[in-house]
């Protein structure tokens, strides 16, 4: 069995789910060996490079695992890759998002009826009851939710050749499809160059308005909770598991689709638990926090402070556990380049709580501004040659 795992940054939240699925495949011994490949959704490459010719006459299953949010899935850019793999083995795509969110990803899948003349046929040999107007040059790739029903249906098609109804990508070589949103919108931090405070707030309110009209109630609740906290993968997972234990990473996908949250470090550093690695789009955190219940905000901030200190070992937030109950009795934390992203979250929370927290917020704001000015002054200015 060949398993190709999407390694886009949005997939970081799905790593535990993917690992559990891989373990399940190996436990059931669906094939003698399970080979894993990494898909770069920006470059459109798979590593290590798969063999150009089958290593044996036995036909192996192939599975792509993705959330469909990387740039490769926009404009049909993945079609060539899917067609290449599907021409030499039965291939399926496991879409990690629930089907209700598929239209918000870059994957377009339609419901089709399949039949195979013999078991184990490649996708190019599958018989599909096409609708009028669909090209006959496509390669059908069954697209599955990660659930028993879809996996069993695909299994019947592959093993028995039985007539099966499934969603599928109608992949065409050199296909170009209309984009559902701008290319790479999820891959880059929003720019605030030359934006006024009013511009930033207007854009933040527009993002939130769209989010609130389309996102699930649970995703909106999670966004509110995360707005109180410094964000990295450990904090984000813990918050979701504590507050919404019956849900999974699909809630984070809703935040990514709405472009509320984005990475602020390079991909290879996203798994660090001692740094802030994600943040809200400019102005969004402030708008969310300002509308929250103050008691709930303080309790959540304090509980996360204990987690940051005791579980993640971040020393410069150790005073946060007492901050809500005694804002004037605790000295300001040391301001360094590492602590600044954490302290900016503290400042946002203090300003939203206001009242007895106003004085500390003012002192922290001034200290952060002084640190920023000192850092700029210490940066060597570039000179023309």
N, C-alpha and C positions, 0 to 999 in steps of 0.2 A: 504494500500500500504506500502511495506517495501522498504526503500531506504538505500543502503549501500554506504557510501562515503569513498573513498580512502583518507587516512590522511598522505600519504607520503610527504616528504618535497617539492618535485616538484609540488605538488598539491596546495601549498600555493598561487601560482600566479593565480590559477583558482578559488579561494574562492568567488570573486564577481559573477562569472558566475554560479557557483554551487548554491549560495544563490538565485540568480534570477530564476534559473530553479526550485528549490524547491518551491519558492513562486508561480511560475506558476502552478505547480502541485496542490498545495493547493487551489489556486484560482479557478481551474477548478473542484475541488471536485470530483476527480476521484475515491475516496473511502471515507468512513466515517472518517477514521483516517489515518494519514501518520506517520509512525514510522521511525525514523532515526537511523542508526547504523554507527559506525566508524570502518573502516578497517585499521588495522596496516599492511602495505605491507611488512614489514620486518619479523614480527612474524607470519603473516598469521592468525591473530585472529580478531574476530569481537566483538565489545562491544557496548551496553551490550549484554550478550549472548542471542541469539534468543531462543524462546521457542522450546523445542524438539518436541512438538506436536502442530498442528494448534489449535488456540484458538476458532475457530468456523468451521462449515462445509463450510462456504463461502471461496472460494479460492481467496487469495489476489495476486496482482501483486508484482513482485520484480524487482528492478533496482539496478545494480551496476554502480557507477559513478567513472571513473578513467581516468588517462592519460596513463596508461600502462607502466610507467617508473620505478615503484618500483620493488624490488628484487622478490616479490611474483610472478610477471608475467613472470619471467625468468624460463626456463626449464620446463614449464608447472606446476609450483608449485601451481598455483591458481585452477587447474582443480578439485581437490578434493572438495574444497570449493564451486565452482560453481555447481558441480554435486549435492552436498548436498542440496543447496538452490533450484536448478531447479527440484528436485524430488518432491517438495511439493507445487510448485506454478509456474505459467508462469514467466519466468525470462529473462531479457534482460540486456546487458551491454551497457551503454552509454560511448563511447570512445570520450573523449574531443578533441583529436587531429584530424585534418583533415585527411581524408583517405590516402592522399599522404604520410603521416608520420607514418602510422600504422606499416609498415615494420621496422621502426627504433625503435619502442617500443617493449615490451616483449609480445605483443598480436599477435597471428597468427590467422587471420580470412580469411575464404574462402567464395566465393559466392555460395549459395545453394538455392534450391527450397524447400519450406516447404508447408505442408498441415496438417490441424488438422481435425480429424473425427468429433469432437464436439468443440464448443467454450470453451475457458477457460482451455484447457488441459495443464498439466504440460509439461515441455520440454521433459521429457523422453518418453512422449506419442506422440510427434510430428512425422509425417511421413516426411522423408527427402529423396530426390532423390540423393542417394550417388553416388560418382564416384568409378570406379573400384580401388581396393587397399585400400580403406578407411575402417577402422575397423567398425564393426557393434555394438561394445560395447560403442560407444561414446554417450555423451549427448550433443545435439546441443543447443548452447546458442546464440540467435540472438545478433549481435554486431552492434550498431547504431552510426552514427554521430549525433551530437546534431543539427538536422535540421528537418523541418516539414515533408519532404518526408520520411525519415527513420522512424520517430515516427508514422506517419500515417500508413505506411506499417506494422509495428509491431502491431499496434492497430487493423488493419483488420485481421491479423492472430489470435490474441488473442480473439477478440470479435466475429468475424464472422467465424473463422476457414477457411478463404479463402486461396487459393493457393497464396503464396507470395514468392518473390525472395529477399533474404537479405544476407548480409555477416553474418557469424557466427563463433564462436569458437567451434570446435569439441572437447569438453572436455572429457577426459578419466580419470577415477580414477587411481591414482598411475602412471600418465603419466610422462615421462621424455623426454624432447625435447632438441635438440641441442641449445646451447646459441648463441645469436647474438652478445653478447659482454660479458666480464667477469662479474661474479656475483658481485652485489653491486657496480659496477663501478661508479654509480651516488651517492652512499651513503657516500663516503669518500673523504676527501680532498687529493689531490695528494701529495705524499711524495717527499720531496727534500733532504732527508737524504743523505749525502755524495755526493751530486751532485755538480759539478763545475758550474761556470757561463756559460761555453760553453754548458754543458749538458742541463742546464735549457733552454737556448735559442734554442738549437736544438730541444728539445721536444716541446717547444712553437711553433716554426715554423712548425713542423709536424702537430700539432693540427690545426693550422690555415690553412694550405694547404688543409687538409681534409675538414675542415669546408667550405672553399671558393669554393670547387668543388662540394659540396652537398647541402649547405644551400641556402635558398631563398635570393634574393637581399635585401629584407626588414630585414631579420634576420641579415645579414651582416652589414647593415646600423645601426641597433640597437646596435650591438656589438661595433661598432665604437663609438657611442654616449656614451654608458655606460662606456667605457674605460676611459673617462675623469672624471668620477664621483665616489664618495664614494657610495657604494651600500647597500641599504636595500629595503624592499618591497615597501615602499612609494615612494622612489626615482625612482625605476625601473618602477613602474606603471605610475608615472607622466611623465617620459621620453617617454615611449611608446605612451601614450595617446596624448602627445603634438606633437611628431614628426611623429607618424604613427597611426593617430586616426581611420583609417579604418581597422586596424588589432587588434588582441587580444593576449591573453597569449600564443597562439601557437608559437609566435616568441621566447618567453623565452624558450619554450620546445626545440626549435632547438638549443639554446645555451646550454641547459642541456644535450641534446643528444650528442652534440659534446664535452662535458666535458670542456667547456670554463669557466663556472661559477659554483661555488659550495658554500654551506653554510660554515661559519666560526664560528658559534655558535651552541649550542644545539638546537634541534627542538623547544623546548618550548619557546625559546627566539627569534625565527625568525621574529616575528611580531613587535618587538621593533623598533620604528622609531627614537630613539635617539642614535642608535649605528650602526656601520657597521656590517651587518649580512651576507653579501655575498661578495665574491671576485673572481677575475679571477684566473685561474690556474697560477702557477709561470711562469713569463716571458711573458705571453700573453698580459697583459695590456700594458706593455712597447712597445711591437711590434706594437700593434694597434695604440697607441697614436703617435708614431713616424712617422706614415704615414699620419696623418690628416692635413687638412688645418689649419693653425695657427689662422686665424681670426675666423673660425667656432669653434675651440677648446676654444678660449677665451670667445666667446659669450655664448656658452653652459655652460661653467664652471661658469661664472658670473650669468647667469639666475638661475642655480641650487643653487648657494650660497644664493640667495634671498629666494628661497623656503626652504632651510635648516634652515635659520635664522628665517624668518617670519612665516612659516607654521609649521615647525617641532620644532622650539624653541631650536635649538642647538647653544648655545652662542659662543663657541670657533671657529666658522666659520663665525662670523658676519663680519670680516674684508675681507673675500674673495670677496665680491661684488666690492671692490675697488682695489683688488690685480692686476688685469690685466692692469688697466690704470696707477697704481702707485706702481710697485713692490718694489721700494727702499724706499718708504715713509711710509710703514706700518711695525710695529713691528711684530716679529715672535709670533705666538700664543703660549699659555701656553701648554707645553708638559706634558701630563698625560697618564696613561694607556688607558683611554677612548679616548683621542684625537689622539693618535698615528696612528690608522688605517686611520683616516681622513687625517692626515698630510702626510702620505705616498702617498696618492693619489695626494695631492698638490705637493709633490716633483716630482712625475712622470710627472705631467703636466708642471711644471716649467722647468724641464730638457728637455722636448720635445720642449718647446717654445724657450729655449736658449736665446741668445742675451741679452737684458736688464734684463732677469730673471735669468741669470747664477749666479750672486752674491747671490741673495736670496736663490737659490737652494743650493749653497755651504754651506751657514750658516744653512739652515734647515737640510741638510744632517748631518752636524757635530752635531747639537743639538739632532737629533734623535739618532745618534750613542752614544752620551754621556748619554742620557736617558737609552738606552739599557744596557750600561755598568754599570750604577748605579743600575738598576733593578737587574742585574745578581749578582752584589756585595752584594745587600741587601737580596738575596735569601739564606736561610740557606743551607749549603752544607750537603749532607747526609753522615753519617758515618757508618761504618760497626759495627754490634753489637759485 
